[in-house]
Amino acid sequence: MINLLPPEEKKEILIKKKLKLVLIFELGLLLFLISALFIAFSIAIYLNGEINSEKIAVFQKEEDIDLTTIADFQKEIEALNNKIKNFWRKFPKNCLAAAI
């Protein structure tokens, strides 16, 4: 096909085509950036929820550990107190008076 338009109009048509291409690429880039921002935002919200749930789980585990360790220490103290009581029961009372 032979283009019989004057050179000025040819340049204008070429410029319009290039502008359309640039506009299409800019629009595509803009849509890509918007979708990337939405994806990043949704990932941030998801991770924030996961972090909060893990914090709650860790806090509950710490409370459980504290209660179990306290209970274990109490059992150890009771056992040691019983050993001391048994020792003093077996130890003769008159031996203390003689030692003093």
GUTORVEX-376486 format. One record per atom (N, C-alpha, C): residue number from 1; residue in three letters; atom name; x, z, y. Coordinates in nm, 3 decimals. Layout:
% GUTORVEX-376486
+------+-------+------+---------+---------+---------+
! zake ! lomar ! loke !       x !       z !       y !
+------+-------+------+---------+---------+---------+
!  NUM !   ALA !   CA !       X !       Z !       Y !
...
+------+-------+------+---------+---------+---------+
% end
This chain:
% GUTORVEX-376486
+------+-------+------+---------+---------+---------+
! zake ! lomar ! loke !       x !       z !       y !
+------+-------+------+---------+---------+---------+
!    1 !   MET !    N !   0.084 !   0.000 !  -0.117 !
!    1 !   MET !   CA !   0.000 !   0.000 !   0.000 !
!    1 !   MET !    C !   0.089 !   0.000 !   0.124 !
!    2 !   ILE !    N !   0.057 !  -0.084 !   0.213 !
!    2 !   ILE !   CA !   0.136 !  -0.100 !   0.335 !
!    2 !   ILE !    C !   0.073 !  -0.015 !   0.444 !
!    3 !   ASN !    N !   0.159 !   0.063 !   0.511 !
!    3 !   ASN !   CA !   0.113 !   0.149 !   0.618 !
!    3 !   ASN !    C !   0.132 !   0.074 !   0.749 !
!    4 !   LEU !    N !   0.023 !   0.037 !   0.811 !
!    4 !   LEU !   CA !   0.030 !  -0.043 !   0.933 !
!    4 !   LEU !    C !   0.010 !   0.041 !   1.059 !
!    5 !   LEU !    N !   0.021 !   0.171 !   1.046 !
!    5 !   LEU !   CA !   0.003 !   0.259 !   1.161 !
!    5 !   LEU !    C !   0.128 !   0.257 !   1.248 !
!    6 !   PRO !    N !   0.110 !   0.285 !   1.374 !
!    6 !   PRO !   CA !   0.228 !   0.293 !   1.461 !
!    6 !   PRO !    C !   0.315 !   0.413 !   1.421 !
!    7 !   PRO !    N !   0.441 !   0.411 !   1.453 !
!    7 !   PRO !   CA !   0.534 !   0.518 !   1.413 !
!    7 !   PRO !    C !   0.494 !   0.656 !   1.464 !
!    8 !   GLU !    N !   0.432 !   0.666 !   1.581 !
!    8 !   GLU !   CA !   0.392 !   0.797 !   1.632 !
!    8 !   GLU !    C !   0.284 !   0.859 !   1.545 !
!    9 !   GLU !    N !   0.188 !   0.777 !   1.503 !
!    9 !   GLU !   CA !   0.081 !   0.829 !   1.417 !
!    9 !   GLU !    C !   0.134 !   0.863 !   1.279 !
!   10 !   LYS !    N !   0.232 !   0.786 !   1.232 !
!   10 !   LYS !   CA !   0.294 !   0.817 !   1.103 !
!   10 !   LYS !    C !   0.360 !   0.955 !   1.109 !
!   11 !   LYS !    N !   0.428 !   0.983 !   1.220 !
!   11 !   LYS !   CA !   0.493 !   1.114 !   1.236 !
!   11 !   LYS !    C !   0.389 !   1.225 !   1.241 !
!   12 !   GLU !    N !   0.279 !   1.199 !   1.312 !
!   12 !   GLU !   CA !   0.174 !   1.301 !   1.321 !
!   12 !   GLU !    C !   0.114 !   1.330 !   1.184 !
!   13 !   ILE !    N !   0.089 !   1.228 !   1.106 !
!   13 !   ILE !   CA !   0.033 !   1.246 !   0.972 !
!   13 !   ILE !    C !   0.132 !   1.322 !   0.884 !
!   14 !   LEU !    N !   0.259 !   1.287 !   0.892 !
!   14 !   LEU !   CA !   0.363 !   1.355 !   0.814 !
!   14 !   LEU !    C !   0.373 !   1.501 !   0.856 !
!   15 !   ILE !    N !   0.366 !   1.528 !   0.986 !
!   15 !   ILE !   CA !   0.371 !   1.667 !   1.035 !
!   15 !   ILE !    C !   0.250 !   1.745 !   0.985 !
!   16 !   LYS !    N !   0.132 !   1.684 !   0.987 !
!   16 !   LYS !   CA !   0.011 !   1.751 !   0.938 !
!   16 !   LYS !    C !   0.022 !   1.782 !   0.788 !
!   17 !   LYS !    N !   0.077 !   1.688 !   0.711 !
!   17 !   LYS !   CA !   0.095 !   1.712 !   0.567 !
!   17 !   LYS !    C !   0.192 !   1.828 !   0.544 !
!   18 !   LYS !    N !   0.301 !   1.829 !   0.620 !
!   18 !   LYS !   CA !   0.398 !   1.937 !   0.605 !
!   18 !   LYS !    C !   0.338 !   2.071 !   0.645 !
!   19 !   LEU !    N !   0.257 !   2.071 !   0.752 !
!   19 !   LEU !   CA !   0.192 !   2.195 !   0.795 !
!   19 !   LEU !    C !   0.095 !   2.246 !   0.689 !
!   20 !   LYS !    N !   0.022 !   2.152 !   0.625 !
!   20 !   LYS !   CA !  -0.070 !   2.192 !   0.519 !
!   20 !   LYS !    C !   0.008 !   2.255 !   0.402 !
!   21 !   LEU !    N !   0.120 !   2.193 !   0.365 !
!   21 !   LEU !   CA !   0.202 !   2.248 !   0.257 !
!   21 !   LEU !    C !   0.256 !   2.386 !   0.293 !
!   22 !   VAL !    N !   0.304 !   2.400 !   0.415 !
!   22 !   VAL !   CA !   0.356 !   2.530 !   0.459 !
!   22 !   VAL !    C !   0.244 !   2.634 !   0.458 !
!   23 !   LEU !    N !   0.127 !   2.595 !   0.506 !
!   23 !   LEU !   CA !   0.013 !   2.687 !   0.507 !
!   23 !   LEU !    C !  -0.025 !   2.729 !   0.365 !
!   24 !   ILE !    N !  -0.025 !   2.635 !   0.272 !
!   24 !   ILE !   CA !  -0.057 !   2.667 !   0.132 !
!   24 !   ILE !    C !   0.047 !   2.764 !   0.075 !
!   25 !   PHE !    N !   0.175 !   2.738 !   0.099 !
!   25 !   PHE !   CA !   0.280 !   2.827 !   0.049 !
!   25 !   PHE !    C !   0.271 !   2.965 !   0.114 !
!   26 !   GLU !    N !   0.244 !   2.968 !   0.244 !
!   26 !   GLU !   CA !   0.230 !   3.098 !   0.312 !
!   26 !   GLU !    C !   0.111 !   3.176 !   0.257 !
!   27 !   LEU !    N !   0.001 !   3.106 !   0.235 !
!   27 !   LEU !   CA !  -0.118 !   3.172 !   0.180 !
!   27 !   LEU !    C !  -0.089 !   3.225 !   0.039 !
!   28 !   GLY !    N !  -0.021 !   3.145 !  -0.041 !
!   28 !   GLY !   CA !   0.016 !   3.189 !  -0.176 !
!   28 !   GLY !    C !   0.108 !   3.310 !  -0.171 !
!   29 !   LEU !    N !   0.205 !   3.309 !  -0.082 !
!   29 !   LEU !   CA !   0.295 !   3.423 !  -0.067 !
!   29 !   LEU !    C !   0.221 !   3.546 !  -0.019 !
!   30 !   LEU !    N !   0.129 !   3.527 !   0.075 !
!   30 !   LEU !   CA !   0.050 !   3.640 !   0.125 !
!   30 !   LEU !    C !  -0.036 !   3.700 !   0.014 !
!   31 !   LEU !    N !  -0.100 !   3.616 !  -0.065 !
!   31 !   LEU !   CA !  -0.181 !   3.665 !  -0.176 !
!   31 !   LEU !    C !  -0.095 !   3.737 !  -0.280 !
!   32 !   PHE !    N !   0.024 !   3.684 !  -0.306 !
!   32 !   PHE !   CA !   0.115 !   3.749 !  -0.399 !
!   32 !   PHE !    C !   0.157 !   3.887 !  -0.348 !
!   33 !   LEU !    N !   0.190 !   3.896 !  -0.220 !
!   33 !   LEU !   CA !   0.231 !   4.025 !  -0.164 !
!   33 !   LEU !    C !   0.116 !   4.126 !  -0.165 !
!   34 !   ILE !    N !  -0.004 !   4.080 !  -0.134 !
!   34 !   ILE !   CA !  -0.120 !   4.170 !  -0.137 !
!   34 !   ILE !    C !  -0.144 !   4.220 !  -0.279 !
!   35 !   SER !    N !  -0.137 !   4.130 !  -0.376 !
!   35 !   SER !   CA !  -0.159 !   4.173 !  -0.515 !
!   35 !   SER !    C !  -0.047 !   4.266 !  -0.561 !
!   36 !   ALA !    N !   0.076 !   4.241 !  -0.518 !
!   36 !   ALA !   CA !   0.187 !   4.330 !  -0.554 !
!   36 !   ALA !    C !   0.167 !   4.468 !  -0.492 !
!   37 !   LEU !    N !   0.117 !   4.473 !  -0.369 !
!   37 !   LEU !   CA !   0.089 !   4.602 !  -0.307 !
!   37 !   LEU !    C !  -0.022 !   4.677 !  -0.380 !
!   38 !   PHE !    N !  -0.127 !   4.606 !  -0.420 !
!   38 !   PHE !   CA !  -0.234 !   4.670 !  -0.497 !
!   38 !   PHE !    C !  -0.182 !   4.724 !  -0.630 !
!   39 !   ILE !    N !  -0.098 !   4.647 !  -0.696 !
!   39 !   ILE !   CA !  -0.041 !   4.692 !  -0.823 !
!   39 !   ILE !    C !   0.046 !   4.815 !  -0.801 !
!   40 !   ALA !    N !   0.131 !   4.812 !  -0.699 !
!   40 !   ALA !   CA !   0.217 !   4.927 !  -0.671 !
!   40 !   ALA !    C !   0.133 !   5.050 !  -0.635 !
!   41 !   PHE !    N !   0.028 !   5.030 !  -0.559 !
!   41 !   PHE !   CA !  -0.060 !   5.142 !  -0.521 !
!   41 !   PHE !    C !  -0.129 !   5.201 !  -0.643 !
!   42 !   SER !    N !  -0.177 !   5.114 !  -0.733 !
!   42 !   SER !   CA !  -0.244 !   5.165 !  -0.853 !
!   42 !   SER !    C !  -0.145 !   5.236 !  -0.944 !
!   43 !   ILE !    N !  -0.023 !   5.187 !  -0.954 !
!   43 !   ILE !   CA !   0.079 !   5.256 !  -1.034 !
!   43 !   ILE !    C !   0.111 !   5.391 !  -0.973 !
!   44 !   ALA !    N !   0.119 !   5.398 !  -0.841 !
!   44 !   ALA !   CA !   0.147 !   5.526 !  -0.774 !
!   44 !   ALA !    C !   0.035 !   5.627 !  -0.801 !
!   45 !   ILE !    N !  -0.089 !   5.581 !  -0.794 !
!   45 !   ILE !   CA !  -0.202 !   5.671 !  -0.821 !
!   45 !   ILE !    C !  -0.198 !   5.718 !  -0.967 !
!   46 !   TYR !    N !  -0.172 !   5.626 !  -1.059 !
!   46 !   TYR !   CA !  -0.165 !   5.662 !  -1.200 !
!   46 !   TYR !    C !  -0.054 !   5.764 !  -1.225 !
!   47 !   LEU !    N !   0.064 !   5.738 !  -1.172 !
!   47 !   LEU !   CA !   0.176 !   5.829 !  -1.192 !
!   47 !   LEU !    C !   0.151 !   5.965 !  -1.128 !
!   48 !   ASN !    N !   0.085 !   5.966 !  -1.013 !
!   48 !   ASN !   CA !   0.051 !   6.093 !  -0.948 !
!   48 !   ASN !    C !  -0.041 !   6.176 !  -1.037 !
!   49 !   GLY !    N !  -0.139 !   6.111 !  -1.098 !
!   49 !   GLY !   CA !  -0.228 !   6.181 !  -1.190 !
!   49 !   GLY !    C !  -0.154 !   6.232 !  -1.312 !
!   50 !   GLU !    N !  -0.065 !   6.152 !  -1.368 !
!   50 !   GLU !   CA !   0.013 !   6.195 !  -1.484 !
!   50 !   GLU !    C !   0.104 !   6.313 !  -1.449 !
!   51 !   ILE !    N !   0.166 !   6.307 !  -1.333 !
!   51 !   ILE !   CA !   0.255 !   6.416 !  -1.290 !
!   51 !   ILE !    C !   0.176 !   6.544 !  -1.273 !
!   52 !   ASN !    N !   0.059 !   6.535 !  -1.212 !
!   52 !   ASN !   CA !  -0.023 !   6.655 !  -1.194 !
!   52 !   ASN !    C !  -0.067 !   6.713 !  -1.327 !
!   53 !   SER !    N !  -0.106 !   6.627 !  -1.421 !
!   53 !   SER !   CA !  -0.148 !   6.679 !  -1.552 !
!   53 !   SER !    C !  -0.030 !   6.742 !  -1.625 !
!   54 !   GLU !    N !   0.089 !   6.685 !  -1.613 !
!   54 !   GLU !   CA !   0.207 !   6.745 !  -1.677 !
!   54 !   GLU !    C !   0.245 !   6.877 !  -1.610 !
!   55 !   LYS !    N !   0.228 !   6.885 !  -1.478 !
!   55 !   LYS !   CA !   0.255 !   7.012 !  -1.410 !
!   55 !   LYS !    C !   0.163 !   7.121 !  -1.461 !
!   56 !   ILE !    N !   0.036 !   7.087 !  -1.479 !
!   56 !   ILE !   CA !  -0.061 !   7.184 !  -1.529 !
!   56 !   ILE !    C !  -0.023 !   7.226 !  -1.671 !
!   57 !   ALA !    N !   0.016 !   7.129 !  -1.754 !
!   57 !   ALA !   CA !   0.054 !   7.160 !  -1.892 !
!   57 !   ALA !    C !   0.177 !   7.250 !  -1.895 !
!   58 !   VAL !    N !   0.275 !   7.221 !  -1.810 !
!   58 !   VAL !   CA !   0.397 !   7.304 !  -1.806 !
!   58 !   VAL !    C !   0.363 !   7.444 !  -1.757 !
!   59 !   PHE !    N !   0.277 !   7.455 !  -1.658 !
!   59 !   PHE !   CA !   0.238 !   7.586 !  -1.607 !
!   59 !   PHE !    C !   0.169 !   7.667 !  -1.716 !
!   60 !   GLN !    N !   0.081 !   7.602 !  -1.792 !
!   60 !   GLN !   CA !   0.012 !   7.673 !  -1.900 !
!   60 !   GLN !    C !   0.110 !   7.714 !  -2.009 !
!   61 !   LYS !    N !   0.207 !   7.628 !  -2.041 !
!   61 !   LYS !   CA !   0.307 !   7.663 !  -2.142 !
!   61 !   LYS !    C !   0.391 !   7.781 !  -2.094 !
!   62 !   GLU !    N !   0.426 !   7.782 !  -1.966 !
!   62 !   GLU !   CA !   0.504 !   7.894 !  -1.912 !
!   62 !   GLU !    C !   0.426 !   8.024 !  -1.925 !
!   63 !   GLU !    N !   0.296 !   8.019 !  -1.896 !
!   63 !   GLU !   CA !   0.215 !   8.139 !  -1.911 !
!   63 !   GLU !    C !   0.210 !   8.184 !  -2.056 !
!   64 !   ASP !    N !   0.194 !   8.088 !  -2.149 !
!   64 !   ASP !   CA !   0.191 !   8.123 !  -2.291 !
!   64 !   ASP !    C !   0.324 !   8.182 !  -2.336 !
!   65 !   ILE !    N !   0.433 !   8.122 !  -2.292 !
!   65 !   ILE !   CA !   0.565 !   8.172 !  -2.330 !
!   65 !   ILE !    C !   0.587 !   8.311 !  -2.274 !
!   66 !   ASP !    N !   0.547 !   8.333 !  -2.150 !
!   66 !   ASP !   CA !   0.564 !   8.465 !  -2.090 !
!   66 !   ASP !    C !   0.486 !   8.570 !  -2.168 !
!   67 !   LEU !    N !   0.364 !   8.538 !  -2.206 !
!   67 !   LEU !   CA !   0.282 !   8.633 !  -2.281 !
!   67 !   LEU !    C !   0.342 !   8.660 !  -2.419 !
!   68 !   THR !    N !   0.390 !   8.557 !  -2.485 !
!   68 !   THR !   CA !   0.448 !   8.578 !  -2.618 !
!   68 !   THR !    C !   0.579 !   8.653 !  -2.610 !
!   69 !   THR !    N !   0.661 !   8.623 !  -2.511 !
!   69 !   THR !   CA !   0.788 !   8.696 !  -2.500 !
!   69 !   THR !    C !   0.763 !   8.841 !  -2.464 !
!   70 !   ILE !    N !   0.666 !   8.866 !  -2.379 !
!   70 !   ILE !   CA !   0.633 !   9.005 !  -2.344 !
!   70 !   ILE !    C !   0.583 !   9.078 !  -2.468 !
!   71 !   ALA !    N !   0.499 !   9.013 !  -2.547 !
!   71 !   ALA !   CA !   0.448 !   9.076 !  -2.669 !
!   71 !   ALA !    C !   0.563 !   9.102 !  -2.767 !
!   72 !   ASP !    N !   0.657 !   9.009 !  -2.778 !
!   72 !   ASP !   CA !   0.772 !   9.029 !  -2.867 !
!   72 !   ASP !    C !   0.857 !   9.146 !  -2.820 !
!   73 !   PHE !    N !   0.881 !   9.155 !  -2.691 !
!   73 !   PHE !   CA !   0.960 !   9.267 !  -2.638 !
!   73 !   PHE !    C !   0.889 !   9.399 !  -2.663 !
!   74 !   GLN !    N !   0.758 !   9.400 !  -2.647 !
!   74 !   GLN !   CA !   0.684 !   9.524 !  -2.673 !
!   74 !   GLN !    C !   0.696 !   9.565 !  -2.819 !
!   75 !   LYS !    N !   0.690 !   9.469 !  -2.910 !
!   75 !   LYS !   CA !   0.705 !   9.501 !  -3.053 !
!   75 !   LYS !    C !   0.845 !   9.554 !  -3.081 !
!   76 !   GLU !    N !   0.947 !   9.493 !  -3.020 !
!   76 !   GLU !   CA !   1.084 !   9.541 !  -3.040 !
!   76 !   GLU !    C !   1.100 !   9.683 !  -2.987 !
!   77 !   ILE !    N !   1.043 !   9.709 !  -2.871 !
!   77 !   ILE !   CA !   1.052 !   9.844 !  -2.812 !
!   77 !   ILE !    C !   0.982 !   9.945 !  -2.900 !
!   78 !   GLU !    N !   0.865 !   9.910 !  -2.952 !
!   78 !   GLU !   CA !   0.794 !  10.002 !  -3.041 !
!   78 !   GLU !    C !   0.875 !  10.028 !  -3.167 !
!   79 !   ALA !    N !   0.936 !   9.925 !  -3.223 !
!   79 !   ALA !   CA !   1.017 !   9.943 !  -3.344 !
!   79 !   ALA !    C !   1.136 !  10.034 !  -3.316 !
!   80 !   LEU !    N !   1.202 !  10.013 !  -3.202 !
!   80 !   LEU !   CA !   1.317 !  10.099 !  -3.168 !
!   80 !   LEU !    C !   1.272 !  10.242 !  -3.142 !
!   81 !   ASN !    N !   1.159 !  10.260 !  -3.077 !
!   81 !   ASN !   CA !   1.107 !  10.395 !  -3.054 !
!   81 !   ASN !    C !   1.075 !  10.464 !  -3.187 !
!   82 !   ASN !    N !   1.019 !  10.390 !  -3.281 !
!   82 !   ASN !   CA !   0.990 !  10.448 !  -3.413 !
!   82 !   ASN !    C !   1.119 !  10.487 !  -3.485 !
!   83 !   LYS !    N !   1.223 !  10.405 !  -3.474 !
!   83 !   LYS !   CA !   1.351 !  10.439 !  -3.536 !
!   83 !   LYS !    C !   1.409 !  10.566 !  -3.474 !
!   84 !   ILE !    N !   1.400 !  10.577 !  -3.343 !
!   84 !   ILE !   CA !   1.452 !  10.697 !  -3.276 !
!   84 !   ILE !    C !   1.372 !  10.820 !  -3.319 !
!   85 !   LYS !    N !   1.240 !  10.808 !  -3.326 !
!   85 !   LYS !   CA !   1.156 !  10.920 !  -3.370 !
!   85 !   LYS !    C !   1.191 !  10.961 !  -3.513 !
!   86 !   ASN !    N !   1.209 !  10.862 !  -3.600 !
!   86 !   ASN !   CA !   1.245 !  10.893 !  -3.739 !
!   86 !   ASN !    C !   1.382 !  10.959 !  -3.746 !
!   87 !   PHE !    N !   1.475 !  10.915 !  -3.665 !
!   87 !   PHE !   CA !   1.607 !  10.977 !  -3.663 !
!   87 !   PHE !    C !   1.598 !  11.123 !  -3.622 !
!   88 !   TRP !    N !   1.523 !  11.152 !  -3.517 !
!   88 !   TRP !   CA !   1.512 !  11.290 !  -3.470 !
!   88 !   TRP !    C !   1.432 !  11.376 !  -3.566 !
!   89 !   ARG !    N !   1.343 !  11.316 !  -3.642 !
!   89 !   ARG !   CA !   1.269 !  11.392 !  -3.743 !
!   89 !   ARG !    C !   1.362 !  11.432 !  -3.858 !
!   90 !   LYS !    N !   1.452 !  11.343 !  -3.895 !
!   90 !   LYS !   CA !   1.543 !  11.370 !  -4.006 !
!   90 !   LYS !    C !   1.658 !  11.461 !  -3.964 !
!   91 !   PHE !    N !   1.691 !  11.458 !  -3.840 !
!   91 !   PHE !   CA !   1.804 !  11.537 !  -3.791 !
!   91 !   PHE !    C !   1.764 !  11.684 !  -3.786 !
!   92 !   PRO !    N !   1.845 !  11.772 !  -3.845 !
!   92 !   PRO !   CA !   1.808 !  11.914 !  -3.846 !
!   92 !   PRO !    C !   1.814 !  11.975 !  -3.707 !
!   93 !   LYS !    N !   1.715 !  12.056 !  -3.676 !
!   93 !   LYS !   CA !   1.707 !  12.117 !  -3.543 !
!   93 !   LYS !    C !   1.814 !  12.223 !  -3.524 !
!   94 !   ASN !    N !   1.848 !  12.292 !  -3.628 !
!   94 !   ASN !   CA !   1.949 !  12.397 !  -3.613 !
!   94 !   ASN !    C !   2.088 !  12.338 !  -3.591 !
!   95 !   CYS !    N !   2.108 !  12.215 !  -3.629 !
!   95 !   CYS !   CA !   2.237 !  12.150 !  -3.607 !
!   95 !   CYS !    C !   2.260 !  12.129 !  -3.458 !
!   96 !   LEU !    N !   2.154 !  12.103 !  -3.385 !
!   96 !   LEU !   CA !   2.166 !  12.086 !  -3.241 !
!   96 !   LEU !    C !   2.206 !  12.218 !  -3.176 !
!   97 !   ALA !    N !   2.145 !  12.325 !  -3.220 !
!   97 !   ALA !   CA !   2.177 !  12.455 !  -3.162 !
!   97 !   ALA !    C !   2.321 !  12.493 !  -3.192 !
!   98 !   ALA !    N !   2.372 !  12.460 !  -3.308 !
!   98 !   ALA !   CA !   2.509 !  12.493 !  -3.346 !
!   98 !   ALA !    C !   2.608 !  12.410 !  -3.265 !
!   99 !   ALA !    N !   2.570 !  12.288 !  -3.233 !
!   99 !   ALA !   CA !   2.661 !  12.201 !  -3.158 !
!   99 !   ALA !    C !   2.674 !  12.246 !  -3.014 !
!  100 !   ILE !    N !   2.573 !  12.309 !  -2.962 !
!  100 !   ILE !   CA !   2.576 !  12.351 !  -2.823 !
!  100 !   ILE !    C !   2.651 !  12.478 !  -2.817 !
+------+-------+------+---------+---------+---------+
% end
